[in-house]
Each structure stands twice: as structure tokens, then as C-alpha cells.
């Protein structure tokens, strides 16, 4: 199921390498800034999670992850989910919730966030109708500011997760992503930088960290193979050492491993964790 439909349904239940420049070249020196507490976006294991909810979360924890990011609760009461997380020693600092859901029933999302200890609610996708032009992105930015202000009153931070379509410039110099960064209030709207999709859109994540320091407290960590396919972390060509070396500049607080369509979901998160653990070894 596509992320857009998946997140919408879950929320409604609650109410070419050369073109990539330096990002494509793997560094030899491991960084010191790969977070000790790594997380996984549970969208990665969405095909197995509903069938053995506790067992899959146990496997996540055994792998070494200490945090999870939700993309729906699979019909479970957030209070029950919180009890499972507490028992396993997992934290859930963030969840993905569609913008239409946040506009429609924000109270239910706040209640769930508070029950689960989410610090961030993240808009994961924009429908095409929302983004026909830069003016469309300006309207979205205004909506994000409004929702962000309401969430802030409840002690929750709004964030926005990118794909690659945001980097379209509509024939000009500024992209939709530039508009979102420039026309949202940094106090109200944070950014979750999806490293794969940024690179797939021809962008250098580090350039954004330099231009907008502190705006990126959340990362989605996934790799990009030479043919452009999504890959487990370490199986592609993205230079994670270079990116994590700028974690402080980015404002990074939480890094979530993800693969949108893994052949072996649990194998994927294990392989990605192992690579990141090696990167942070002294």
C-alpha cells in the first residue's frame, strides 16, 4: 500500500550517481555523530506488524533500536500500545499523520500523541492537488503554520517529511521545498529530512543543513543504489558519514531507519542497524 493511503487510513481510524555530486561518494572515515539511540519507521514492517504486533516490536528492540516512529496504530488503542512500548523499553517520539487528518480531527491526534509520548507529528505526503504550483506550496505552508500553532499549544511539534516531488522548481529557481522552508515558521514547523528522497531529487542534504541550520531534527535514513533503487542502509551509495558529520548543524535529534518496500522487513532493519552501528564505532 502506498504511504499516502496507509497513513490516511490509519489516521482516519482515530478520527544517475554523477548528478548526485558528493553525496554519492562513500567516505572512509566514520562520523562521531550517528545517534546512540537509533529508531525505525514502522512503515518498514507494516506487512508483518499487524499479524504479530508485540513480536515484531520485540524484534525491533532486540536488533538494538530504542525508538520507533509510527505510521498508524493498526487499530490498537494508543494507551495499550504505550504499555507495550514501555514494557519493551521503546520510545515513540514521532508519528506520521496525513495533513487532511490533522485538519479534520486534530483533537484525536493530540490525544493519541500525548498517550504515546510523541514529541512530533509529521506530515508524510502531499496530494498532487495540494501542490500544482509554488502558490500551492505557499497555501500548504500557511496550513502547516496553522496546524503547528495548534499543536504547539498542546506541547507537540509539527514536522514535514519530504519525498522528491517537493524539489520541482516549476521552471523557476525556487523549489516547492524552498517555499515550505521559507514560508513556515521554524518555531511551528520542523523538517524531517528523508535522505533517500532528497538525493533522488538531485539534492545534497548537507547544503540544506548549511542554508537552514537547526531546521532538521528528524532524519529518515535509507540508501540509494546505483540504479536509483531504494536500498538497505549501507547497501547503496549515499555518504552517511558526511551527512551525520553535520548532525549538529542540522539540529538532529532522532534518526529513523526506513525502507519503503523491503523484501524482508526484519532483515532490512537488521542490516541497516548493523551498518550504522559500524559507522559510529571509534
Order of alpha helices (4+ residues) and beta strands (2+ residues): alpha-beta-alpha-alpha-beta-alpha-beta-alpha-alpha-beta-alpha-beta-alpha-beta-alpha-alpha-beta-beta-beta-alpha-alpha-beta-alpha
